[in-house]
Amino acid sequence: RMTYRTDIQVRFNDTDMLGHLNNTAYALYAEQARVMFFHALGMEKITLILAHISLDFRKQVTFGDDVYVETTVEKIGNSSVTLLQAIFANNTLAVETKSVVVLFDYDAQKPKKIPDELRRGLGVYV
């Protein structure tokens, strides 16, 4: 299974008074990695809606750590994709995330089928 890596620049305002990464920052890092992942697959205009996200914390991260996100695909549905993301700090697993995103037609206000070309691109990461 291939993984897609997104390097993250940890900002000082992502941390608390002790220099630990705030819990909400991990969801933002996962989002940034999702957007970059779909851009790399040729989706210039992101038309996704986040339907689910879960985060399992494994290790504290502090300001100055080298942080990156690895993204893989767990499942491709008709209009949804389940992503697994691992957030690493200094090459050690810090957070595991699982998210479900739905390809969405904003004009019609309903999910839309994943195009075959995108499905093939996603398949490399399953």
Buried (B, 14 or more C-beta within 10 A) or exposed (E): EEBBEBEBEBEEEBBEEEEBBEEEBBBEBBBBBBBBBBEEBEBEEEBBBEBEBEBEEBEEBBBEBEBBBBBBBBEBEEBBBBBBBBBBBEEEEBBBBBBBBBBBEEEEEEBBEBEEEBEEBBEEBE
